Amino acid sequence: MLASEQLGLAEWCLAATVAYVKERRQFARPVGSFQAVKHRLADLWLEIGGARAAARNAAGALAAGALAAGDPGPAVPVAVAVAVAVAQAHCADVAVHAAEECVQLHGGIGMTWEHPAHLYLKRAKADQIAFGAPGEHRAALADLVDVPAPV
């Protein structure tokens, strides 16, 4: 559920930023018409697509695992644990990146009480560490798939 929340947060940040850069004008042009802004938002859109896939995969794996077990007990199938670790590691970073881009591309208003962008950044940072930092989930994922740690 947390990965889905992070996905929604990232999607809101992208939508709000796209709407803002279409309206905000600089040098007699919309800010969104500048190539650097377009590339940043396109990269963010791609990251959000990956986060959507990871969150849906985790939700599907959890649903399938609960249905297969009937009454889910303490033992979690490895495939479900892998899907959850991937979702949490990826979605947390994407949500924070999307919120950071939202605040930065909104400019000064992004950190004021006149716009909620800074609240989304705070929520994304809190969600990122809620059930363990992304690095912890990556370490758990490495253990689950038997990938040795770098020396």
Salt bridges, closest charged atoms under 4 A:
GLU5 OE2 - ARG123 NH2 2.87
GLU11 OE2 - ARG52 NH2 2.62
GLU47 OE1 - HIS97 ND1 2.95
ASP93 OD2 - ARG138 NH2 2.35
GLU101 OE1 - ARG40 NH2 2.57
GLU101 OE2 - HIS97 NE2 3.21
ASP127 OD1 - ARG123 NE 3.28
